[in-house]
Amino acid sequence: MSLKRKRSEASLLQDKPADLLISTADEQPIEAHIAVLTLISRVVDLPRAASGSQTTWDLCKLVLEGQSSPVPSAVVRQWLDLVYSRVDVRRRPPKLTSLSEAARSLLLFADAVGTCSPVINAIADGLLAQPGLTLPVPVNSGGAGGAAPGGGGGNAAPPQPLQLELALRGKLYYSHADGILAVAFDVPISDPVRTVVAAADLAPHRAAFPSAVAAALEGWLYLAGRLELVALVRVLLEFYKAQMIPANLSLLHGAAAKVLSRRVLECMPRELLVEGFASSCVNDPYKGQAEVNTSSKLSVVLTAPEASAWYGLKPNTQVEGQPGTASNVLRVGAIAAPVRLSVGGLLVAQQRQVLQEVLQQLEEEEEAA
């Protein structure tokens, strides 16, 4: 005789009537179940309606941080899909493929209504699960960059806004030497260099472009840090560090400091602040600084994927640098980049070991407290 396990219902709410009406400013009330929402949210603790009646949760005047109008019903419905997907297999969490305004609004709403950490973390996990996760960058110079070369005078119409989607992983972006062409390498290098924004499209925005990239990155670093989404903060910081490789040709050239704003630093997860401080202590380049003179012909192995991609090479490729006209520069063919030389100190593997020990000590002390 075979024993078969009886299947449970697809939903814990099978045939249970909704006892909550959620009012928004732009739609008819949305039905929900108080029993579900009170498990997930601290805010849904409302005076109950009389027996047999539905309780009302009024969100018509809830305005999310940084927005000017009440939260739309679409955001509330996305949050409900996320919440109900944990108790009802028929409901699917929203699929977000970029750090879009939709993703930002969902996180802000989840935070505003006191959603528990596991559910907020699930939003970030869903984003990070996207291999092609992008950072949208709206560029609207409002004429700040002046008229395009060859264009009209001061009465010319302002340029059309530009919308970019920058991949947060696996890409190295830079502006062409004339400052008006954004292109990308794969990291590690694979496909040929790809044009992201053509010169004609970028020209009217060239003055506003670095600040626009910095603003988009700063906004998400602040939000992810405030919500303690450590894994998302790490991805954003790795993107920031990688885009420093092109130096003066970086998309953030002249605007790098704007990313690390006061609010970003104040909301940075403690774990990452500790890592950054400890790393700077065991690897201070100024203490062992040395110069590479112009006549030096360097022979180096490009181990980092980002550094090798900048030269159009695979990781761990050995190159012979050419003597140049400036010190502290590694030039290979037509491509050059600053190079820093530090004498003494710990090897990279030793630095990582010290950092691991520091973090382990803190973790053990916090568990014992």
N, C-alpha and C positions, 0 to 999 in steps of 0.2 A: 504494500500500500504506500502510495506517495503522499507526502504531506505538503500541501501548497500554502505558502504564506498569503494571507488575505491582504489585498492591496488596500492601502488607506485612501481616503478621499483626496482628490487633487488639491482641495483647499480646506483649511481648518474652519473656513467661514461658510461651508456648504449650507445653503438654504437659510442662513442667518440674515435677517433684514438689516439694512443700514440704519444706524441710529444717530448719525451726525450729518449735518448739512454745512458744507464749507462755502461761504459767500466770497466771491471775488468781484472786482470792479467791472469786469468786462464779460461776464458770462452768467448763465443760470447757475444756481447752487450745485455743488458737486457732492454726491453721496459718499459716505465712508463709514467705517466702524470704529467707535471710540476704543474698543478693546485692543485693536491693532495699534492705533496711533499712540495710545498712552504707553505702550511698551517701547516705543521708538522715540517719542518726543516728550520733553519735560513741560512744554507749554500747553499741550492739549489736556489741560486739567480744568474743565469748564463746569459751571453750574449746570447740572443735568435738568433737562426738561421733564415735565410731568410724565408719568407712566403712559406709554403708548405714543408719545410725541418724540420728534427728533430734536436733538440739541443743535444749536447753531454756533458755528465758529466763523466769526466775521473777520475777513482779511482785506476788506475793501479799502482800508486806509494804511495797510502795511506797505511802506516804501523801503526797498532794499538799499543798502549802502551804495552810494555813488549814483543812484538812479533818481529820477524826478517824478515818476508816476508809480501808482500802486502796482504791486506784484501781479503779473498777468496770470490768468487761469492755466495757460500752457505750462508755466513753471510749477504750479501746484500739482498739476496732473503728472508731470514727470516725477516729482517727489513721491506722489502716491504710488506710481508704478514701481519705484525703487523700494518703497516700504512694503508694499503688498507682495512683491516678488519673493520676500523672505518667508511668506506664509502661504502663498498660492502659486503653484507651478504654472498656472495659466497666465500669470502676469510676468512680463519681462522688464528688467530694469532698462532705463534709457541708454541707447548706444551713442556715446559721444566720441568723435574721432579727432577733435582738436580742442585747444584751450579757447574755445569760442565764448561769445557772450552768453550762449545757452548754458555752457558748463559753469561759467562764473555765477550766473543767476541761480542755478540749481544749488551750488555750494553755499551761496549767500543766504538763500531761503532756508536750506537745511540748518545752517547755523542760527538763523534768526528764530526758528521755532524750536531750538533746543534739541535737535536730533542727536542721538547717541553717537559716540565716536566710531563704533564698528560700521555704521551705515554711512557716515561721512567718508570714512576710509574706503568704503566700497566704491564710492564715486571716483576717488583718486585712482584706485586699483583698476577700475574700468578704463580710465584714460590711459594709464601707463601700459595697459595690455595692448594698446593700439601700436603696432610696429611703426606706423607712419605718423605718429602724433606730431601735430604742428602747432606753432605759435602764430596766430593771426596778428598782422601788423598793419593797422590802418595808417596811411600817410596822407595827411591833408595839410599842405603847407600854407594854404590861405593866402598864397602870394608871397610868403616870406622868402622864398628862394628867388624871387624876381622873375622876370619874363624869361622864357626859354631862349637860348641863343638864336639870334636871327628873328626873334619874335617882335611883337609890337611894343609900344611904350607903356606908360603907367596906366592907361585906360584899358589895357588888355584884360579879358575875362580871366578870373582865377582858374588855375589848372584843375582838372578833374581829380577827385581823390583817388589814391592808389591803394589797393588792398593786396597784401602779400601773405603767403602762408609759408613760414620758415620751419623746416623739419628740425625737431629738437634733438634728434639722434642721427648720426651717420652722415652729416653734411658739414662742410667747411665753406662758409660764404666769404666773399670779399668784393670790394668795389674795384673796378679797373682803374689804372693809374690816372686816367682823365677824370675820375670821380663820378662818372655818370653811367656805369654799367655794373650791375650786380650779377655775379656768377657763383657757381657752386661746384666744389669737388665732392666726390663720394669719399667717405672715411670708413674703412681703408679704401684706397684708390681702386676704382674698377672702371666705371664708364668714363667717357670723355667729359671734360668740363662742360657744364650746362648753363646757359643763360637764364637767369631768373627774371630780370627786368631789363628790357632793351633800353638803349641809350635815350631814344626819343621819349619813352614813357617816364624815365627817371629824371631827366634833365630838369623839369620844372620843380622837382621836389628835392634836389640834391642837398640843399641847405637844411631841410627839415628831416631828412631821412635818418641819420644816426640817432637823433633825439626820439624819433618815432619808435625805432627798434628798442631803445633803452626804456621808453615809457611802457611798452607792452611787456617787456621782461620784468621791469620793476613791479608792475601791478600784480603779476602772477606770483612773483617771489613773496610779496607782502601777504597776499591772500593765503597762499599755501603755508607760509610760515605761521601766520596767525591761527590757522586751523590745525597746526602741528602735523601737516602732511609731509613727513620727513622724506619719503621716497620721491615725491614730486619735487620738493625743494632741491634734492640732489640732482635730479635730471636737469632742472633749470640752471643750477650752478655749473654743471658740466658743460652745458651749452654755452654759457657765458665765458668760461675758461677757454673752450675750444675756439671761440670767435676772437680771442685775443691773439691767436697765432699769426694772422695776417698783418699785425702791427698797424702801420699807417694806412693800410688798405682795408682794415677791419670795418665791418658794417657799424661798429660802435665807436669808431675813431672820433675822439673829441667828446664823446658822451658816456664813456665807460663809468665814470664816477656817479652819474645820475642813476644807474641801476642800483647801487648800494646806498639807497636813501636812508634817512633816519628811521623811518617806519619799518623798512626791510630789516635793518640791523636790530631794532628793538623786538621784532617778532621772529627773528631767526631762531629755530629750535636749538635748545641748549646743547644738544649732542653735536650739532654742526659747529657751533661756536667753540666748543672745547676742541674739536678736531682741528679747526683752523688755527687756534692759538697754539696748541701743542705742536702742530706741524711747523709753524713759524719759529718756534723755539729750537727745534732740533735741526732746522734747515734754514738758517738765516744767511741769504746770499751775500749780504753786505759785509759780514765778518770775514768771509774768505774770498772776497771779490778780487778778481784778476782781469787783466785786459788782454785782448787778442789784437796784436798790431796789424797794420794794413798789409804788411809783406808776408804774413803767415799763409801757408798753404795747408789748410786743415784737412785731416782725414778722419771722418766721423762715421758712426753707424746710427742711422735714424731709427730709433727703436719705437717711439710713440707713433701710433697710427695717424694722429693729426699732423705731427711734424713731417712725417714722410709724405703724407698726402699733399701737403703744401708744395713739395717739390715734384709732385706727380709720380711718386715712387711707392713701392710696397714697403710695409714695415720691415725693419732690420736690414735695410739696404745700406751698403757702405758707399760713401760718396767722397770725392776729392774736391774740397773747396778751392776756389780760385782767388788769388790775391786781388784785393779791391782798392778803392780809393778811400774807404772809411773803415775805422777799427770796429771790432766786435760785430762783424757781419759775415754770415756764411753765404757765399754766392756759388750756385751750381748752375752753370749755363746762364740763362737769362733771369733766373729766379734767385732772389736774395731774401734774407730774413735776419733780424738781430740774433746774436748768439751770446750767451752769458757763461762765463767761466768762474767757478768757485773752487777754491783750494781748501782741503781739509774737511773735517766734519765726518758725519756718518754716511755710509753707503745707503742707497735708496732702500734696500731690503732691511737694513738696520733701523732706518727712520720709521718704516712701517711697523717694525716689531715694537719700538718704543711707544708709538702711538696706540697700538693695540693694547699694550700693558696699561697705559694711562686710562684708556676707556674701560678696561676690565676692572681696574681698581675702583673707579667711580661707580660702576654697576654693582660691585660687591658691597661697597659702603652704603649705597642707597637701599639695597635689599636688606642689609643688616639694620638699617635705621628704623 
